[in-house]
Amino acid sequence: MSVSAIFILDVKGRVLIYRDYRGDVSTKFADKFMSKLNESEDSGKLSPVLHDEGVTYIYLQHSNVYLLAVTRQNVNATAVVVFLHRLVDVFKHYFEEVEEESIRDNFVTVYELMDEVMDYGYPQFTEAPILQEFIKTDSYRMEQAAVKPPMAVTNAVSWRSEGIRHKKNEVFLDVVESVNLLVNSNGNVVLSEVTGCLKMRTYLSGMPECKLGLNDKVLFEAQGRNNRQKAVDLEDIKFHQCVRLARFDNDRTISFIPPDGAFDLMTYRLSQNIKPLIWVECLVERPSRSRTDYVVKARSQFKERSVATNVEIILPLPSDTTAPVTRCSQGSAVYAPEKSALVWQMRNFPGGKEYMLRCHFNLPSVEAEEERHSKMPPIKVKFEIPYFTVSGMQVRYLKVIEKSGYQALPWVRYITTAGNYEIRMN
């Protein structure tokens, strides 16, 4: 990956910031970019990567500014897009809001940051806490003594500074899984997948080494273990840069020196067939041309010892609905006219339970009634199930090793949430 220059433009394409790294492009390419962008919009072929006359334009729009990377070489476009996102995160760390006004007000700091995050077109350091150790805001006055670069800049561990101290050494690990589900109007599951994320918050002194063990199917098979313990076949695994990938490829051990504070250690996906955790059936009855009745059944299909919390079932209603009357066996139902929906809320939904809601409402306009009902959006379900993972993911161990020999307290919790969870109405 080698970028020739980075531009920051306003919405009209005027150059706010221009940093040339290789000396083979000029500011005129910003005008060419806007022309090419307008052509793509007019043709309906808009893309984050544009190519014209041997020059590649890779851009990201954030708020009212464009971040544009220009190159004459065949670079990894995805890596450049990720770099631009990381650059936005760095600016947010300094300015809170990344927009034209904040860029203009802090242009000196922006130039200093762009000098550090990239060298001769190659990305360097994009960790905002490390950059802030030697690139200060305008309100900070540098002392006259010689300023040494942070150890993280000259160290192989660029995401963590040396000399970190905490009174209490703790590690918090959250295994968060999101269920994406789509059920068609015949009651068949047409899409089901689980996306997971291991979120960590570390408050550890020194330079600790952490080792994490999961019930990984590939690891269990390599070790010749029997199937008494449930194993998970992980797909599309993505790690934080602190993880030693060579060691993971060799023996599936997740070993890393963590950043200080919160970060996402790992993301994964499972495309297995999943039994819907909360099943919703909606029977529509029409006693008369101006009245419609809903009979809704919601059933939890997970183990009885688990309890779903903050359950929200969004039932679509026709846009001209008037005076809906509801009665439910659990929770409460509120009509949300701005959503054209009835929102059924339940604070707790234990496993193996079934609840019912009845609703009737009037329709003042009776024209094209069948067509109106045939175009209803799907039922959407939101929920959280603590202490539960739908995939069966388990943390077998979490070890913290530091040369001083202190004892760290690891805390692990599990939670399953609803992602895009939709059930089409019949």
Secondary structure as UniProt FT lines:
FT   STRAND          5..10
FT   TURN            11..12
FT   STRAND          15..20
FT   HELIX           28..43
FT   STRAND          49..52
FT   TURN            53..54
FT   STRAND          55..62
FT   TURN            63..64
FT   STRAND          65..71
FT   HELIX           77..95
FT   HELIX           100..105
FT   HELIX           107..117
FT   STRAND          118..119
FT   TURN            120..121
FT   STRAND          122..123
FT   HELIX           128..131
FT   TURN            132..134
FT   TURN            138..139
FT   HELIX           151..154
FT   TURN            158..159
FT   TURN            162..163
FT   STRAND          170..183
FT   TURN            185..186
FT   STRAND          189..203
FT   STRAND          209..214
FT   HELIX           217..222
FT   TURN            223..224
FT   TURN            227..228
FT   STRAND          235..239
FT   TURN            241..242
FT   HELIX           245..251
FT   STRAND          254..256
FT   STRAND          261..270
FT   STRAND          278..288
FT   TURN            289..290
FT   STRAND          291..300
FT   TURN            304..305
FT   STRAND          307..316
FT   TURN            319..320
FT   STRAND          322..328
FT   STRAND          332..336
FT   TURN            337..340
FT   STRAND          341..350
FT   TURN            351..352
FT   STRAND          354..362
FT   TURN            367..368
FT   HELIX           369..374
FT   STRAND          379..386
FT   TURN            390..391
FT   STRAND          395..401
FT   TURN            403..404
FT   STRAND          409..423
//
